[in-house]
């Protein structure tokens, strides 16, 4: 498959930069904020940055933009490292923005000395109101004309902890009439008396993202700072910070369209809300679009990489059908996953003409699409389980499964015919009595007659009890117009748990083992809840979809 993540406008930009001498090498970076777990949109950025640098024999840094101690945690740092490595990438260097706090402070002092920054007494709400609008210029802060000496003294006192949170900020002095609102004296530093995961209580002032990010890129020698389109309007501020802070290295920012997927929340803040309000059971809940959630559900790194490469990188915003991601996990697993049988909602079958004490071993292919995986042995006896949905007393037209008087094939076994049914006191069918034809054994070459239906089954005496977790989209995809409507669109049927049986050949399966269960889809052994005595399978994806990748 063509690697679309590098054969795009960014590849052309890098080529042009190298040819023109604007850059003689390439360094990219993946700069997550450690305030949550990574999601599928971050995966696209990881793959883009690492593979773009690799294509041009460059380097990629992993850098934690840890400038907000109130929301950051070492748990997130470690999860991010794990996700990047699991996706198949190794960073050349590991950095933390917090390691540059002294340098950033010194550059802020330089801005003050140049008359390009000032200590402001306005509150966050007052600053917001004074910013103006797209049609009206902003209003100058009463603090804007303070002397350099006063600003230096106040900034030092801010650092020493003499002021409360929100009592003062440091702002850039740019242009309150700029048509770009981001250039209307943006805040560079705020006061936050909070313990930082990396620096402890050393600092009580912290740089804002728009100030810290360009400095981090410049300090690390990043050449191509790749971000999503919402930062396009921030690029003039990015360049202003680099220029006015007199950085030796001059990185350049390039924007691409962020990933949007149907039925999927791509906001880290909203994902955290789902976790905090216990709508899901954690960041790695298999319904979550986080990398850890997808991994736990059973998605492979190969499938996610192929998905990201296929959608490519563009300048225009678009929405990707979630079925595309499902397509790539099917493509990845169809030749890898062993085929086996599982009965999710069991109905007992007694084959009345089969010897009572006999257990027969039948042979079946492990994966008919990959014969190199060999064969497996399946026990067969007088008592079996089939799916409840594979039997009905009153069959509709074109129903080819089991019903009274009808004959079907048991997959990899024999023809059976339903003769009698047993019901409980409520009238529910709880058992079928059938007969089998020993001449119809699979692989025997029998051609005496044909049946229209084939159903799967599990032999009863050796069947392994299992829990199956069936997932649907977490978010219903109607238009969400406000924050309140977000939670209203959570799908109440996003998880269904059923209990059934699997073949005995997979009873010792390790966590993250993947299988294709006949007719049900691809499943993964849950790494958290599954034990030797209680197997839990997450359905990764159903078997079929009408979705096709457009070539």
C-alpha positions as CSV (number, residue, x, y, z in Angstrom):
1,X,0.0,0.0,0.0
2,X,1.3,3.5,-0.8
3,X,2.4,5.4,2.2
4,X,0.1,8.4,1.9
5,X,1.2,9.9,5.1
6,X,4.4,11.0,3.5
7,X,3.3,11.3,-0.2
8,X,1.5,14.6,0.5
9,X,2.0,18.3,0.7
10,X,4.2,17.9,3.8
11,X,6.6,15.7,1.8
12,X,6.7,18.4,-0.9
13,X,7.4,21.1,1.7
14,X,10.4,19.1,3.1
15,X,11.7,18.4,-0.3
16,X,11.5,22.1,-1.2
17,X,13.1,23.2,2.1
18,X,16.1,20.8,1.6
19,X,16.5,21.9,-2.1
20,X,16.4,25.6,-1.3
21,X,18.7,25.4,1.6
22,X,16.1,26.5,4.1
23,X,17.0,23.3,5.9
24,X,19.9,20.9,5.6
25,X,18.3,18.2,7.8
26,X,14.9,17.4,9.3
27,X,13.9,17.1,12.9
28,X,10.2,16.6,13.8
29,X,8.6,16.2,17.2
30,X,5.6,14.6,18.7
31,X,4.7,17.0,21.6
32,X,1.8,15.6,23.7
33,X,0.5,17.4,26.8
34,X,0.5,14.8,29.6
35,X,-3.0,15.6,30.7
36,X,-4.7,12.5,29.4
37,X,-4.3,9.3,27.3
38,X,-3.5,9.5,23.6
39,X,-6.3,8.8,21.1
40,X,-6.5,7.8,17.5
41,X,-6.0,11.4,16.3
42,X,-2.7,11.4,18.2
43,X,-1.8,8.2,16.5
44,X,-2.1,9.9,13.1
45,X,0.3,12.6,14.3
46,X,2.8,10.1,15.7
47,X,2.8,8.2,12.5
48,X,3.1,11.3,10.4
49,X,6.0,12.8,12.4
50,X,8.0,9.7,12.7
51,X,7.6,8.4,9.2
52,X,8.2,11.9,7.6
53,X,11.5,12.2,9.5
54,X,12.4,8.6,8.7
55,X,11.8,9.1,5.0
56,X,14.3,12.0,4.9
57,X,16.8,10.3,7.3
58,X,15.9,12.8,10.0
59,X,15.1,12.5,13.7
60,X,11.9,12.7,15.8
61,X,11.8,13.9,19.4
62,X,9.2,12.8,21.9
63,X,8.5,15.9,24.0
64,X,6.1,16.4,26.8
65,X,4.5,19.8,26.8
66,X,4.1,19.8,30.6
67,X,3.4,23.5,31.3
68,X,0.1,23.1,33.2
69,X,0.7,21.3,36.5
70,X,-3.0,21.4,37.5
71,X,-3.9,18.8,34.8
72,X,-0.8,16.8,34.3
73,X,0.4,13.5,35.9
74,X,3.2,10.9,35.6
75,X,0.5,8.3,34.8
76,X,-0.2,10.1,31.5
77,X,3.6,10.4,30.8
78,X,4.1,6.7,31.1
79,X,1.0,5.8,29.1
80,X,2.1,8.1,26.3
81,X,5.5,6.4,26.1
82,X,3.9,3.0,26.1
83,X,1.5,4.0,23.3
84,X,4.3,5.4,21.0
85,X,6.4,2.3,21.5
86,X,3.4,0.0,20.9
87,X,2.6,1.7,17.6
88,X,6.1,0.7,16.5
89,X,8.2,3.9,16.9
90,X,11.2,4.8,19.0
91,X,12.1,8.4,19.6
92,X,15.6,9.7,19.1
93,X,15.5,12.0,22.1
94,X,13.1,12.5,25.0
95,X,12.4,16.0,26.3
96,X,10.2,17.8,28.8
97,X,9.1,21.4,28.4
98,X,9.6,21.7,32.2
99,X,13.3,21.2,31.7
100,X,13.4,24.5,29.9
101,X,11.6,26.6,32.5
102,X,14.7,28.6,33.4
103,X,15.5,29.3,29.8
104,X,11.9,30.4,29.2
105,X,12.0,32.7,32.1
106,X,15.2,34.3,30.9
107,X,13.7,34.8,27.5
108,X,10.6,36.5,29.1
109,X,13.0,38.8,31.0
110,X,14.6,39.6,27.6
111,X,11.2,40.5,26.2
112,X,10.5,42.8,29.2
113,X,13.9,44.5,28.7
114,X,13.0,45.1,25.0
115,X,9.7,46.6,25.9
116,X,7.9,43.6,24.4
117,X,6.2,42.3,27.6
118,X,4.6,43.7,30.7
119,X,3.1,42.5,34.0
120,X,-0.7,43.0,33.9
121,X,-3.1,43.3,36.8
122,X,-6.2,42.5,34.8
123,X,-8.2,39.3,35.6
124,X,-8.7,36.6,33.0
125,X,-12.3,37.8,32.4
126,X,-11.2,41.4,32.0
127,X,-8.5,40.3,29.5
128,X,-11.1,38.4,27.6
129,X,-13.5,41.4,27.4
130,X,-10.7,43.8,26.4
131,X,-9.6,41.6,23.5
132,X,-12.3,42.9,21.2
133,X,-13.8,40.9,18.4
134,X,-13.2,40.2,14.7
135,X,-14.8,43.6,13.9
136,X,-13.7,45.7,16.8
137,X,-10.1,46.3,18.1
138,X,-9.1,45.4,21.6
139,X,-8.6,47.8,24.5
140,X,-5.2,48.5,26.0
141,X,-4.7,47.3,29.5
142,X,-4.1,50.0,32.2
143,X,-0.9,48.1,33.0
144,X,0.4,48.3,29.4
145,X,2.6,51.4,29.9
146,X,4.5,50.3,33.0
147,X,8.2,50.9,32.9
148,X,10.7,48.2,32.1
149,X,12.0,48.4,35.6
150,X,8.6,48.0,37.2
151,X,7.8,45.1,35.0
152,X,11.1,43.3,35.8
153,X,10.4,43.8,39.5
154,X,6.9,42.5,39.3
155,X,7.8,39.5,37.2
156,X,10.5,38.5,39.7
157,X,8.0,38.9,42.5
158,X,5.6,36.7,40.6
159,X,8.3,34.1,40.4
160,X,9.0,34.4,44.2
161,X,5.3,33.6,45.0
162,X,4.3,37.0,46.3
163,X,1.0,37.1,44.4
164,X,-2.0,34.8,44.4
165,X,-3.3,32.8,41.5
166,X,-4.8,35.1,38.9
167,X,-3.6,38.2,40.6
168,X,-1.1,39.0,37.8
169,X,0.0,37.7,34.4
170,X,2.8,38.5,32.0
171,X,1.6,39.6,28.6
172,X,3.3,40.2,25.3
173,X,3.1,43.8,24.1
174,X,2.2,43.4,20.4
175,X,-0.9,45.1,18.8
176,X,-4.3,45.4,20.4
177,X,-5.7,46.4,17.0
178,X,-4.3,43.4,15.1
179,X,-6.8,41.7,12.8
180,X,-5.5,38.4,14.3
181,X,-6.9,38.3,17.9
182,X,-4.0,36.0,18.9
183,X,-1.7,38.9,18.5
184,X,-3.6,41.2,20.9
185,X,-1.2,41.1,23.8
186,X,-1.5,37.4,24.6
187,X,-0.7,36.1,28.0
188,X,2.8,34.5,28.3
189,X,2.8,33.5,32.0
190,X,0.2,32.9,34.6
191,X,0.5,32.2,38.4
192,X,-0.3,28.7,39.5
193,X,0.6,27.6,43.0
194,X,0.5,23.9,42.2
195,X,3.0,21.0,42.5
196,X,4.4,20.0,39.1
197,X,5.0,16.3,38.3
198,X,8.6,17.0,37.2
199,X,9.7,20.2,39.0
200,X,7.8,19.8,42.2
201,X,7.3,23.2,43.9
202,X,10.2,25.0,42.4
203,X,8.0,27.2,40.2
204,X,4.7,29.0,40.9
205,X,4.6,30.7,37.5
206,X,4.1,28.7,34.3
207,X,4.4,29.6,30.6
208,X,1.4,29.5,28.4
209,X,1.4,27.0,25.5
210,X,1.6,29.6,22.7
211,X,4.8,31.0,24.4
212,X,6.4,27.7,25.5
213,X,5.8,25.7,22.3
214,X,7.9,27.7,19.9
215,X,10.7,28.1,22.4
216,X,10.7,24.3,22.9
217,X,11.0,23.7,19.2
218,X,13.8,26.3,18.9
219,X,15.8,24.9,21.9
220,X,15.6,21.4,20.5
221,X,16.5,22.4,16.9
222,X,13.2,21.2,15.4
223,X,13.0,22.1,11.8
224,X,9.4,21.2,10.9
225,X,6.9,21.9,13.7
226,X,3.8,20.1,12.4
227,X,0.4,20.8,14.0
228,X,-3.3,20.8,13.2
229,X,-5.2,23.5,11.4
230,X,-6.6,25.1,14.5
231,X,-3.1,26.5,15.1
232,X,-2.8,28.2,11.8
233,X,-4.0,31.5,13.2
234,X,-1.4,31.1,16.0
235,X,1.5,30.9,13.5
236,X,2.2,34.7,13.5
237,X,2.5,34.5,17.3
238,X,4.7,31.4,17.0
239,X,7.0,33.3,14.7
240,X,6.9,36.4,16.9
241,X,8.1,34.5,19.9
242,X,11.0,32.9,18.0
243,X,12.0,36.3,16.6
244,X,11.6,38.5,19.6
245,X,13.2,36.0,22.0
246,X,16.2,35.9,19.6
247,X,16.4,32.2,19.3
248,X,19.4,30.8,17.5
249,X,17.4,28.1,15.7
250,X,14.3,29.1,13.7
251,X,11.8,26.3,13.3
252,X,8.8,26.7,11.0
253,X,5.2,25.6,11.8
254,X,3.2,23.7,9.2
255,X,-0.5,22.8,9.6
256,X,-2.6,19.9,8.4
257,X,-6.2,18.8,8.9
258,X,-6.9,17.0,12.1
259,X,-8.5,13.6,12.1
260,X,-12.3,13.5,12.5
261,X,-14.1,10.1,12.6
262,X,-17.8,9.4,12.7
263,X,-19.3,8.3,16.0
264,X,-16.1,9.2,17.7
265,X,-15.1,11.8,20.3
266,X,-11.7,13.4,19.5
267,X,-11.5,15.8,22.4
268,X,-9.2,14.8,25.2
269,X,-11.3,17.0,27.6
270,X,-14.5,15.1,26.6
271,X,-12.8,11.8,26.9
272,X,-11.7,12.7,30.4
273,X,-15.3,13.6,31.2
274,X,-16.4,10.2,30.1
275,X,-13.8,8.7,32.5
276,X,-14.4,11.1,35.4
277,X,-18.2,10.6,35.3
278,X,-17.8,6.8,35.1
279,X,-19.6,6.5,31.8
280,X,-16.7,4.2,30.8
281,X,-14.5,2.2,33.1
282,X,-11.3,4.0,32.4
283,X,-9.1,5.5,29.6
284,X,-8.5,2.0,28.3
285,X,-12.2,1.0,28.1
286,X,-12.5,-0.8,24.8
287,X,-15.2,1.6,23.6
288,X,-12.8,4.5,23.9
289,X,-10.9,5.8,20.8
290,X,-7.8,6.0,22.9
291,X,-4.8,4.0,21.7
292,X,-4.9,2.0,25.0
293,X,-8.6,1.4,24.5
294,X,-8.1,0.2,21.0
295,X,-5.2,-2.0,22.0
296,X,-7.3,-3.6,24.8
297,X,-10.2,-4.1,22.4
298,X,-7.9,-6.0,20.1
299,X,-6.8,-3.5,17.4
300,X,-3.3,-4.1,16.2
301,X,-0.6,-1.5,15.7
302,X,-0.3,-2.6,12.0
303,X,-4.0,-1.9,11.4
304,X,-3.8,1.6,12.9
305,X,-0.7,2.4,11.0
306,X,-2.3,1.3,7.7
307,X,-5.4,3.3,8.5
308,X,-3.4,6.4,9.1
309,X,-1.4,5.9,5.9
310,X,-4.5,5.4,3.9
311,X,-6.3,8.5,5.0
312,X,-3.1,10.5,4.4
313,X,-2.6,14.2,5.3
314,X,-4.4,17.1,3.7
315,X,-5.1,20.7,4.3
316,X,-8.9,20.5,4.1
317,X,-11.0,19.3,7.0
318,X,-13.0,16.1,6.4
319,X,-14.6,13.3,8.4
320,X,-13.5,9.7,8.0
321,X,-16.1,6.9,8.2
322,X,-15.4,4.8,11.4
323,X,-15.9,1.8,9.2
324,X,-12.6,2.5,7.5
325,X,-10.7,1.8,10.7
326,X,-12.7,-1.4,11.1
327,X,-11.8,-2.4,7.5
328,X,-8.1,-2.3,8.3
329,X,-8.3,-4.5,11.4
330,X,-10.3,-7.0,9.4
331,X,-7.6,-6.9,6.7
332,X,-4.8,-7.3,9.2
333,X,-6.4,-10.2,11.1
334,X,-8.0,-12.3,8.3
335,X,-4.7,-14.1,7.7
336,X,-3.4,-14.0,11.3
337,X,-6.3,-14.9,13.5
338,X,-7.1,-18.6,14.1
339,X,-10.7,-19.6,13.3
340,X,-12.7,-21.3,16.0
341,X,-16.3,-21.6,17.1
342,X,-18.0,-19.9,20.0
343,X,-21.6,-20.1,21.1
344,X,-22.7,-16.8,22.7
345,X,-26.3,-17.6,23.6
346,X,-26.4,-21.4,24.0
347,X,-29.2,-23.8,23.2
348,X,-28.6,-27.4,24.1
349,X,-28.8,-30.1,21.4
350,X,-29.0,-33.9,22.1
351,X,-28.2,-36.1,19.2
352,X,-30.3,-39.1,20.2
353,X,-28.8,-41.6,17.8
354,X,-25.2,-40.8,18.7
355,X,-23.4,-43.2,21.2
356,X,-23.8,-41.9,24.7
357,X,-20.2,-42.4,25.9
358,X,-18.4,-41.6,22.7
359,X,-16.3,-38.5,22.0
360,X,-15.0,-38.2,18.5
361,X,-12.3,-35.8,17.4
362,X,-12.9,-34.0,14.1
363,X,-10.3,-32.1,12.1
364,X,-10.8,-28.5,11.0
365,X,-8.5,-25.9,9.4
366,X,-7.1,-23.3,11.7
367,X,-7.6,-20.6,9.0
368,X,-8.9,-21.6,5.6
369,X,-7.4,-18.4,4.1
370,X,-4.0,-19.3,5.5
371,X,-3.4,-23.0,5.2
372,X,0.1,-22.7,6.7
373,X,-1.6,-22.3,10.1
374,X,-2.5,-26.0,9.9
375,X,-5.4,-27.8,11.5
376,X,-7.0,-28.2,14.9
377,X,-9.0,-31.0,16.6
378,X,-12.6,-30.5,17.7
379,X,-14.4,-32.8,20.1
380,X,-17.8,-34.0,19.0
381,X,-20.3,-36.0,21.1
382,X,-24.0,-36.7,21.8
383,X,-24.6,-33.3,23.5
384,X,-23.8,-29.9,21.9
385,X,-24.6,-26.3,22.2
386,X,-25.8,-24.2,19.2
387,X,-26.9,-20.5,19.1
388,X,-30.4,-19.8,20.1
389,X,-30.9,-17.7,17.0
390,X,-30.0,-20.8,14.9
391,X,-33.4,-22.4,15.8
392,X,-37.0,-21.4,15.4
393,X,-40.2,-23.2,15.7
394,X,-41.9,-21.1,13.0
395,X,-39.4,-20.3,10.3
396,X,-40.0,-17.3,8.1
397,X,-39.4,-17.6,4.3
398,X,-35.8,-18.4,3.3
399,X,-34.8,-19.4,6.8
400,X,-32.2,-22.1,6.3
401,X,-31.1,-22.9,9.8
402,X,-32.6,-25.4,12.2
403,X,-36.4,-25.9,12.8
404,X,-38.6,-29.0,13.4
405,X,-38.2,-31.4,10.5
406,X,-35.3,-29.5,8.9
407,X,-31.8,-30.7,8.3
408,X,-28.6,-28.6,8.5
409,X,-24.9,-29.2,8.5
410,X,-22.9,-28.7,11.7
411,X,-19.8,-27.0,10.6
412,X,-16.8,-29.4,10.2
413,X,-19.1,-32.3,11.4
414,X,-22.4,-33.9,10.3
415,X,-25.9,-33.2,9.0
416,X,-28.4,-33.2,11.9
417,X,-32.2,-33.1,11.7
418,X,-34.4,-31.6,14.4
419,X,-37.1,-34.1,15.6
420,X,-38.3,-32.8,19.0
421,X,-38.1,-29.8,21.2
422,X,-38.2,-29.4,25.0
423,X,-39.7,-26.4,26.7
424,X,-39.6,-25.0,30.2
425,X,-42.7,-24.0,32.2
426,X,-42.8,-20.6,30.5
427,X,-42.8,-22.2,27.0
428,X,-39.2,-21.3,26.2
429,X,-37.3,-23.8,24.1
430,X,-34.5,-25.1,26.3
431,X,-33.4,-28.3,24.4
432,X,-33.5,-29.9,21.0
433,X,-33.5,-33.6,20.2
434,X,-31.9,-34.3,16.8
435,X,-30.6,-37.2,14.8
436,X,-27.4,-37.2,12.8
437,X,-26.4,-39.0,9.6
438,X,-23.0,-40.6,10.1
439,X,-22.4,-40.8,6.3
440,X,-22.4,-37.0,6.0
441,X,-19.1,-36.3,7.9
442,X,-17.3,-33.3,6.7
443,X,-14.4,-34.3,4.4
444,X,-15.9,-37.7,3.6
445,X,-16.9,-36.7,0.1
446,X,-20.6,-37.3,0.7
447,X,-22.8,-36.0,-2.1
448,X,-26.0,-37.9,-1.5
449,X,-28.0,-34.8,-0.8
450,X,-27.5,-31.2,0.0
451,X,-28.6,-28.8,2.8
452,X,-28.9,-25.1,2.6
453,X,-27.8,-24.2,6.1
454,X,-24.6,-24.6,8.1
455,X,-24.5,-23.7,11.7
456,X,-21.7,-23.6,14.3
457,X,-21.6,-25.4,17.6
458,X,-19.5,-26.4,20.7
459,X,-19.4,-29.9,22.2
460,X,-21.0,-29.7,25.6
461,X,-18.8,-31.8,27.9
462,X,-15.6,-30.0,27.1
463,X,-17.0,-26.6,26.3
464,X,-15.2,-23.7,28.1
465,X,-17.5,-21.1,29.7
466,X,-16.7,-17.6,28.5
467,X,-17.9,-14.0,28.7
468,X,-18.3,-12.1,25.5
469,X,-18.4,-8.3,25.4
470,X,-20.1,-6.9,22.3
471,X,-19.4,-3.3,21.5
472,X,-21.2,-0.7,19.4
473,X,-20.3,2.9,18.8
474,X,-20.0,4.8,22.0
475,X,-21.3,8.0,20.5
476,X,-24.5,8.3,18.4
477,X,-23.5,10.6,15.5
478,X,-26.3,13.1,15.5
479,X,-25.3,16.8,15.5
480,X,-24.0,17.9,18.9
481,X,-24.7,21.6,19.3
482,X,-23.4,22.3,22.8
483,X,-21.6,20.7,25.7
484,X,-24.7,19.4,27.3
485,X,-25.7,17.5,24.2
486,X,-22.4,15.6,24.2
487,X,-23.4,13.3,27.0
488,X,-26.9,13.0,25.7
489,X,-25.4,11.3,22.6
490,X,-23.7,8.5,24.5
491,X,-25.0,5.2,23.2
492,X,-26.8,3.4,26.0
493,X,-26.3,0.1,24.0
494,X,-22.6,0.6,23.4
495,X,-21.8,-2.6,25.5
496,X,-23.7,-5.9,25.7
497,X,-22.3,-8.7,27.9
498,X,-23.4,-12.3,27.1
499,X,-22.2,-15.6,28.5
500,X,-21.6,-18.8,26.4
501,X,-18.9,-21.3,25.4
502,X,-15.8,-21.6,23.3
503,X,-14.0,-24.6,21.9
504,X,-11.6,-26.3,24.4
505,X,-8.6,-25.7,22.2
506,X,-8.4,-22.0,23.3
507,X,-9.0,-22.4,27.0
508,X,-5.4,-21.5,27.8
509,X,-5.3,-18.4,25.6
510,X,-3.0,-15.6,26.7
511,X,-4.3,-12.0,27.1
512,X,-4.4,-10.2,23.8
513,X,-4.8,-13.4,21.8
514,X,-7.0,-12.8,18.8
515,X,-9.5,-15.2,17.2
516,X,-12.2,-15.2,14.5
517,X,-15.3,-16.8,15.9
518,X,-17.4,-18.3,13.1
519,X,-20.2,-15.8,12.1
520,X,-19.6,-13.6,15.1
521,X,-16.5,-11.6,14.2
522,X,-13.0,-11.0,15.5
523,X,-12.4,-11.2,19.3
524,X,-9.6,-10.4,21.7
525,X,-8.8,-11.9,25.1
526,X,-9.3,-9.0,27.5
527,X,-5.9,-8.3,29.2
528,X,-7.5,-6.9,32.4
529,X,-10.5,-9.0,33.2
530,X,-9.8,-12.4,31.6
531,X,-8.3,-15.1,33.8
532,X,-7.6,-18.8,33.4
533,X,-10.8,-19.6,35.2
534,X,-12.9,-16.9,33.6
535,X,-12.2,-16.1,29.9
536,X,-13.4,-12.7,28.7
537,X,-13.4,-11.9,25.0
538,X,-13.9,-8.4,23.6
539,X,-15.4,-8.3,20.1
540,X,-13.0,-6.2,18.0
541,X,-15.2,-6.0,15.0
542,X,-17.9,-7.9,13.2
543,X,-17.0,-10.1,10.2
544,X,-18.4,-8.1,7.4
545,X,-19.2,-4.6,6.3
546,X,-20.4,-2.9,3.1
547,X,-17.5,-0.4,3.4
548,X,-14.8,-0.5,0.7
549,X,-11.6,1.6,0.5
550,X,-11.7,3.7,-2.6
551,X,-8.5,3.3,-4.6
